[in-house]
């Protein structure tokens, strides 16, 4: 028998419920990707705090899910997977906190990218 399917953020699941959860996760990933496609022009056309914080959240979530798939593909064994997932959550939390700190205490993501392009 084949091993049950497992997403990168939980234990192996069996039955029909896992296909629904996987479908919802896939839909969420695509929604964030489409949201990022809209946020990038918005960051250029109307930069501001709303776009900065939306970018911070969407970029962090997009990166978190992407690195989660890397863990799923390349990390094997129960303990290494748990350690990698804990590290991923810490990294994602620090990334989001750092971007929010940058948005609040500095120029923000949109303005920073515009400043880099003006060099």
Backbone as a printed PyTorch tensor [residue, N CA C, xyz], in Angstrom:
tensor([[[  0.8220,  -1.2030,   0.0000],
         [  0.0000,   0.0000,   0.0000],
         [  0.8480,   1.2420,   0.0000]],

        [[  0.3450,   2.2560,  -0.6140],
         [  1.0310,   3.5490,  -0.6390],
         [  0.8250,   4.2640,   0.6870]],

        [[  1.7940,   5.0930,   1.0400],
         [  1.6660,   5.9080,   2.2520],
         [  0.6040,   6.9720,   2.0360]],

        [[ -0.1460,   7.3200,   3.0890],
         [ -1.1660,   8.3700,   2.9290],
         [ -0.5290,   9.7080,   2.6120]],

        [[ -1.2690,  10.5330,   1.8930],
         [ -0.7830,  11.8610,   1.5110],
         [ -0.6040,  12.7170,   2.7520]],

        [[  0.4000,  13.5930,   2.7040],
         [  0.6770,  14.4620,   3.8410],
         [  1.0490,  15.8350,   3.3080]],

        [[  0.4460,  16.8570,   3.8720],
         [  0.8860,  18.2100,   3.5170],
         [  1.9980,  18.5770,   4.4850]],

        [[  2.6930,  19.6400,   4.2240],
         [  3.8980,  19.9620,   4.9860],
         [  3.6180,  20.4640,   6.3920]],

        [[  2.3780,  20.7030,   6.7470],
         [  2.0910,  21.3230,   8.0360],
         [  1.2260,  20.4530,   8.9260]],

        [[  1.2660,  19.1630,   8.7520],
         [  0.4580,  18.3340,   9.6130],
         [  0.7760,  16.8710,   9.4570]],

        [[  0.1440,  16.0410,  10.2560],
         [  0.3860,  14.5990,  10.1950],
         [ -0.2540,  13.9890,   8.9630]],

        [[  0.1220,  12.7580,   8.6470],
         [ -0.5200,  12.0920,   7.5150],
         [ -2.0250,  11.9980,   7.7250]],

        [[ -2.7710,  12.1750,   6.6710],
         [ -4.2280,  12.1310,   6.7430],
         [ -4.7280,  11.0200,   5.8470]],

        [[ -5.8390,  10.4270,   6.2410],
         [ -6.4210,   9.3720,   5.4380],
         [ -7.8710,   9.7200,   5.1500]],

        [[ -8.4240,   9.0940,   4.1590],
         [ -9.8350,   9.2880,   3.8630],
         [-10.0600,  10.4130,   2.8770]],

        [[-11.3390,  10.7290,   2.7070],
         [-11.7250,  11.7320,   1.7100],
         [-11.5010,  13.1600,   2.1890]],

        [[-11.3790,  13.3760,   3.4870],
         [-11.1940,  14.7220,   4.0100],
         [ -9.8950,  15.3520,   3.5670]],

        [[ -8.8570,  14.5310,   3.3650],
         [ -7.5640,  15.0780,   2.9840],
         [ -7.5980,  15.6800,   1.5890]],

        [[ -8.4090,  15.1090,   0.6900],
         [ -8.4690,  15.6700,  -0.6560],
         [ -9.1520,  17.0380,  -0.6400]],

        [[-10.1320,  17.2160,   0.2420],
         [-10.7780,  18.5240,   0.3460],
         [ -9.8220,  19.5460,   0.9430]],

        [[ -9.0950,  19.1440,   1.9860],
         [ -8.1300,  20.0560,   2.6060],
         [ -7.0430,  20.4410,   1.6060]],

        [[ -6.5780,  19.4710,   0.8350],
         [ -5.5570,  19.7540,  -0.1710],
         [ -6.1000,  20.6880,  -1.2380]],

        [[ -7.3520,  20.5000,  -1.6190],
         [ -7.9680,  21.3590,  -2.6210],
         [ -8.1050,  22.7930,  -2.1030]],

        [[ -8.5130,  22.9380,  -0.8530],
         [ -8.6230,  24.2770,  -0.2670],
         [ -7.2560,  24.9360,  -0.1450]],

        [[ -6.2540,  24.1540,   0.2250],
         [ -4.8990,  24.7050,   0.3330],
         [ -4.4030,  25.1560,  -1.0440]],

        [[ -4.6350,  24.3290,  -2.0590],
         [ -4.2210,  24.6740,  -3.4120],
         [ -4.9300,  25.9510,  -3.8660]],

        [[ -6.2190,  26.0480,  -3.5820],
         [ -6.9870,  27.2350,  -3.9500],
         [ -6.4500,  28.4660,  -3.2280]],

        [[ -6.1040,  28.3280,  -1.9550],
         [ -5.5250,  29.4380,  -1.1970],
         [ -4.1960,  29.8860,  -1.7710]],

        [[ -3.3630,  28.9130,  -2.1630],
         [ -2.0770,  29.2720,  -2.7780],
         [ -2.2830,  30.0680,  -4.0590]],

        [[ -3.2200,  29.6370,  -4.8780],
         [ -3.4750,  30.3430,  -6.1370],
         [ -4.0700,  31.7210,  -5.8820]],

        [[ -4.9210,  31.8300,  -4.8790],
         [ -5.5200,  33.1300,  -4.5500],
         [ -4.4380,  34.1140,  -4.1100]],

        [[ -3.4890,  33.6640,  -3.2980],
         [ -2.4070,  34.5520,  -2.8580],
         [ -1.5260,  34.9300,  -4.0440]],

        [[ -1.2800,  33.9950,  -4.9400],
         [ -0.4770,  34.3120,  -6.1290],
         [ -1.1610,  35.3590,  -6.9990]],

        [[ -2.4590,  35.2170,  -7.1970],
         [ -3.2050,  36.2020,  -7.9930],
         [ -3.2350,  37.5390,  -7.2560]],

        [[ -3.4050,  37.5060,  -5.9400],
         [ -3.3750,  38.7350,  -5.1440],
         [ -2.0300,  39.4510,  -5.3090]],

        [[ -0.9450,  38.6900,  -5.3090],
         [  0.3720,  39.3020,  -5.5120],
         [  0.4800,  39.9420,  -6.8930]],

        [[ -0.1100,  39.2970,  -7.8960],
         [ -0.0920,  39.8960,  -9.2400],
         [ -0.8010,  41.2400,  -9.2590]],

        [[ -1.8320,  41.3960,  -8.4460],
         [ -2.5270,  42.6750,  -8.3580],
         [ -1.8180,  43.6780,  -7.4610]],

        [[ -1.1480,  43.1780,  -6.4300],
         [ -0.4780,  44.0830,  -5.4910],
         [  0.7670,  44.7350,  -6.0940]],

        [[  1.4330,  44.0480,  -6.9960],
         [  2.6580,  44.6190,  -7.5660],
         [  2.3780,  45.8930,  -8.3650]],

        [[  1.3920,  45.9150,  -9.2670],
         [  1.0820,  47.1870,  -9.9180],
         [  0.5180,  48.2160,  -8.9390]],

        [[ -0.2560,  47.7490,  -7.9580],
         [ -0.8100,  48.6700,  -6.9640],
         [  0.3040,  49.3410,  -6.1720]],

        [[  1.3630,  48.6080,  -5.9050],
         [  2.4950,  49.1790,  -5.1670],
         [  3.1570,  50.3020,  -5.9620]],

        [[  3.1500,  50.1660,  -7.2660],
         [  3.7430,  51.2010,  -8.1100],
         [  2.7900,  52.3780,  -8.3130]],

        [[  1.5130,  52.0740,  -8.5500],
         [  0.5510,  53.1240,  -8.8920],
         [  0.0480,  53.9060,  -7.6820]],

        [[ -0.1730,  53.2440,  -6.5820],
         [ -0.6960,  53.9410,  -5.3940],
         [ -0.0500,  53.3840,  -4.1210]],

        [[  1.2370,  53.6880,  -3.9250],
         [  1.9180,  53.1860,  -2.7260],
         [  1.3200,  53.7940,  -1.4640]],

        [[  1.3470,  53.0200,  -0.4090],
         [  0.8240,  53.4950,   0.8620],
         [  0.8350,  52.3790,   1.8910]],

        [[  0.4460,  52.7090,   3.1040],
         [  0.4920,  51.7160,   4.1760],
         [ -0.3690,  50.4770,   3.9100]],

        [[ -1.5420,  50.6410,   3.3210],
         [ -2.4000,  49.4810,   3.0660],
         [ -1.7160,  48.4930,   2.1240]],

        [[ -1.1020,  49.0120,   1.0800],
         [ -0.4100,  48.1460,   0.1250],
         [  0.8420,  47.5600,   0.7770]],

        [[  1.5590,  48.3590,   1.5640],
         [  2.7590,  47.8620,   2.2430],
         [  2.4440,  46.6720,   3.1430]],

        [[  1.4160,  46.7940,   3.9730],
         [  1.0760,  45.7100,   4.8890],
         [  0.4620,  44.5190,   4.1550]],

        [[ -0.2720,  44.7810,   3.0860],
         [ -0.8020,  43.6800,   2.2740],
         [  0.3310,  42.9090,   1.6100]],

        [[  1.3220,  43.6270,   1.1140],
         [  2.4920,  42.9720,   0.5350],
         [  3.2500,  42.1730,   1.5880]],

        [[  3.4040,  42.7300,   2.7800],
         [  4.1010,  42.0100,   3.8480],
         [  3.4020,  40.6840,   4.1380]],

        [[  2.0880,  40.7020,   4.2390],
         [  1.3370,  39.4850,   4.5420],
         [  1.3830,  38.4990,   3.3700]],

        [[  1.1280,  38.9850,   2.1640],
         [  1.0660,  38.0940,   1.0050],
         [  2.4350,  37.4950,   0.6810]],

        [[  3.4830,  38.2990,   0.7260],
         [  4.8260,  37.7770,   0.4510],
         [  5.2540,  36.7590,   1.4920]],

        [[  4.9460,  37.0290,   2.7530],
         [  5.3060,  36.0860,   3.8090],
         [  4.5510,  34.7730,   3.6370]],

        [[  3.2620,  34.8440,   3.3850],
         [  2.4600,  33.6340,   3.2130],
         [  2.9020,  32.8530,   1.9800]],

        [[  3.1730,  33.5510,   0.8940],
         [  3.6340,  32.9120,  -0.3380],
         [  4.9620,  32.1860,  -0.0960]],

        [[  5.8780,  32.8460,   0.5740],
         [  7.1630,  32.2250,   0.8860],
         [  7.0230,  31.0600,   1.8520]],

        [[  6.1350,  31.2080,   2.8370],
         [  5.9130,  30.1440,   3.8160],
         [  5.4060,  28.8830,   3.1310]],

        [[  4.4150,  29.0260,   2.2690],
         [  3.8840,  27.8600,   1.5730],
         [  4.9160,  27.2690,   0.6150]],

        [[  5.6910,  28.1100,  -0.0460],
         [  6.7170,  27.5940,  -0.9540],
         [  7.7880,  26.8050,  -0.2280]],

        [[  8.2890,  27.3530,   0.8750],
         [  9.2960,  26.6300,   1.6480],
         [  8.7050,  25.3860,   2.3060]],

        [[  7.4220,  25.4240,   2.6440],
         [  6.7590,  24.2330,   3.1680],
         [  6.7790,  23.0930,   2.1650]],

        [[  6.6170,  23.4180,   0.8920],
         [  6.6800,  22.3880,  -0.1400],
         [  8.1010,  21.8440,  -0.3000]],

        [[  9.0990,  22.6950,  -0.1340],
         [ 10.4850,  22.2330,  -0.1680],
         [ 10.7220,  21.2360,   0.9690]],

        [[ 10.2050,  21.5570,   2.1560],
         [ 10.3310,  20.6400,   3.2900],
         [  9.6370,  19.3240,   2.9770]],

        [[  8.4430,  19.3790,   2.4230],
         [  7.7070,  18.1650,   2.0780],
         [  8.4890,  17.3050,   1.0910]],

        [[  9.1270,  17.9430,   0.1330],
         [  9.8370,  17.2010,  -0.9140],
         [ 11.1810,  16.6460,  -0.4510]],

        [[ 11.8960,  17.3670,   0.4020],
         [ 13.2890,  17.0160,   0.6600],
         [ 13.6330,  16.6200,   2.0860]],

        [[ 12.7390,  16.7990,   3.0360],
         [ 13.0300,  16.4250,   4.4190],
         [ 12.2530,  15.1540,   4.7320]],

        [[ 12.9550,  14.1400,   5.2450],
         [ 12.3330,  12.8470,   5.5100],
         [ 12.5670,  12.4440,   6.9540]],

        [[ 11.6300,  11.7440,   7.5250],
         [ 11.7100,  11.3060,   8.9130],
         [ 10.8670,  12.2060,   9.7990]],

        [[ 10.2650,  11.6250,  10.8300],
         [  9.3390,  12.3820,  11.6770],
         [ 10.0000,  13.5390,  12.4110]],

        [[ 11.1340,  13.2850,  13.0540],
         [ 11.7870,  14.3430,  13.8450],
         [ 12.3360,  15.4520,  12.9450]],

        [[ 13.0570,  15.1300,  11.8670],
         [ 13.5280,  16.2220,  10.9970],
         [ 12.4040,  17.0610,  10.4040]],

        [[ 11.2780,  16.4280,  10.0690],
         [ 10.1500,  17.1810,   9.5230],
         [  9.6040,  18.1380,  10.5720]],

        [[  9.4640,  17.6620,  11.8130],
         [  8.9590,  18.5250,  12.8800],
         [  9.9090,  19.6890,  13.1440]],

        [[ 11.2040,  19.4200,  13.1570],
         [ 12.1950,  20.4840,  13.3860],
         [ 12.1560,  21.4920,  12.2400]],

        [[ 12.0880,  20.9920,  11.0120],
         [ 12.0460,  21.8850,   9.8440],
         [ 10.7790,  22.7370,   9.8570]],

        [[  9.6520,  22.1510,  10.2270],
         [  8.4050,  22.9210,  10.2700],
         [  8.4290,  23.9740,  11.3680]],

        [[  8.9950,  23.6440,  12.5200],
         [  9.1280,  24.6480,  13.5860],
         [ 10.0180,  25.7880,  13.1010]],

        [[ 11.1270,  25.4380,  12.4580],
         [ 12.0100,  26.4640,  11.9050],
         [ 11.3160,  27.3150,  10.8600]],

        [[ 10.4820,  26.6850,  10.0470],
         [  9.7370,  27.4180,   9.0200],
         [  8.7690,  28.4120,   9.6470]],

        [[  8.0600,  27.9840,  10.6850],
         [  7.1210,  28.9000,  11.3510],
         [  7.8620,  30.0560,  12.0230]],

        [[  9.0090,  29.7700,  12.6090],
         [  9.8070,  30.8400,  13.2300],
         [ 10.2870,  31.8130,  12.1560]],

        [[ 10.8150,  31.2750,  11.0600],
         [ 11.2900,  32.1210,   9.9580],
         [ 10.1630,  32.9780,   9.3820]],

        [[  9.0050,  32.3760,   9.1760],
         [  7.8710,  33.1150,   8.6210],
         [  7.3940,  34.1990,   9.5800]],

        [[  7.3410,  33.8750,  10.8660],
         [  6.9340,  34.8720,  11.8630],
         [  7.9040,  36.0310,  11.9320]],

        [[  9.2050,  35.7180,  11.9150],
         [ 10.2140,  36.7820,  11.9440],
         [ 10.1850,  37.6200,  10.6660]],

        [[  9.9480,  36.9670,   9.5400],
         [  9.8640,  37.7020,   8.2720],
         [  8.7040,  38.6880,   8.2940]],

        [[  7.5290,  38.2140,   8.7200],
         [  6.3610,  39.0940,   8.7690],
         [  6.5810,  40.2250,   9.7690]],

        [[  7.1160,  39.8920,  10.9380],
         [  7.3760,  40.9260,  11.9460],
         [  8.3970,  41.9410,  11.4320]],

        [[  9.4250,  41.4650,  10.7480],
         [ 10.4330,  42.3720,  10.2020],
         [  9.8750,  43.2940,   9.1340]],

        [[  9.0490,  42.7520,   8.2530],
         [  8.4400,  43.5900,   7.2180],
         [  7.4770,  44.6090,   7.8240]],

        [[  6.7100,  44.1860,   8.8180],
         [  5.7950,  45.1330,   9.4810],
         [  6.5820,  46.2140,  10.2160]],

        [[  7.6770,  45.8230,  10.8550],
         [  8.5340,  46.8060,  11.5380],
         [  9.0950,  47.7950,  10.5240]],

        [[  9.5490,  47.2760,   9.3830],
         [ 10.0830,  48.1320,   8.3240],
         [  9.0070,  49.0850,   7.7980]],

        [[  7.7870,  48.5800,   7.6330],
         [  6.6910,  49.4320,   7.1580],
         [  6.3590,  50.5290,   8.1650]],

        [[  6.3940,  50.2020,   9.4430],
         [  5.9710,  51.1550,  10.4720],
         [  7.0680,  52.1590,  10.8210]],

        [[  8.3150,  51.6840,  10.9240],
         [  9.3950,  52.5400,  11.4130],
         [ 10.2960,  53.1020,  10.3130]],

        [[ 10.0960,  52.6800,   9.0840],
         [ 10.9430,  53.1690,   7.9960],
         [ 10.0340,  53.6010,   6.8510]],

        [[ 10.5190,  53.5430,   5.6250],
         [  9.7820,  54.0920,   4.4910],
         [  8.7040,  53.1550,   3.9620]],

        [[  8.7560,  51.8840,   4.2610],
         [  7.7880,  50.9260,   3.7450],
         [  8.3060,  50.2230,   2.5010]],

        [[  7.6810,  49.1150,   2.1920],
         [  8.1400,  48.2700,   1.0850],
         [  8.0340,  49.0020,  -0.2510]],

        [[  6.9160,  49.6240,  -0.5330],
         [  6.7120,  50.2940,  -1.8270],
         [  7.7480,  51.3940,  -2.0560]],

        [[  7.9150,  52.2470,  -1.0730],
         [  8.8670,  53.3620,  -1.1960],
         [ 10.3050,  52.8460,  -1.2890]],

        [[ 10.6180,  51.7780,  -0.5450],
         [ 11.9730,  51.2190,  -0.5840],
         [ 12.3000,  50.6680,  -1.9710]],

        [[ 11.3530,  49.9720,  -2.5830],
         [ 11.5780,  49.4440,  -3.9290],
         [ 11.7110,  50.5900,  -4.9290]],

        [[ 10.8950,  51.6280,  -4.7800],
         [ 10.9920,  52.7930,  -5.6640],
         [ 12.3510,  53.4780,  -5.5060]],

        [[ 12.8440,  53.5490,  -4.2760],
         [ 14.1600,  54.1450,  -4.0420],
         [ 15.2640,  53.3090,  -4.6770]],

        [[ 15.1350,  51.9720,  -4.6310],
         [ 16.1240,  51.1080,  -5.2680],
         [ 16.1080,  51.2980,  -6.7770]],

        [[ 14.9210,  51.4190,  -7.3730],
         [ 14.8180,  51.5950,  -8.8130],
         [ 15.3490,  52.9440,  -9.2660]],

        [[ 15.3290,  53.9290,  -8.3820],
         [ 15.7980,  55.2750,  -8.7680],
         [ 17.3220,  55.3830,  -8.7580]],

        [[ 18.0070,  54.3710,  -8.2550],
         [ 19.4740,  54.4350,  -8.2100],
         [ 20.0620,  54.4450,  -9.5810]]])
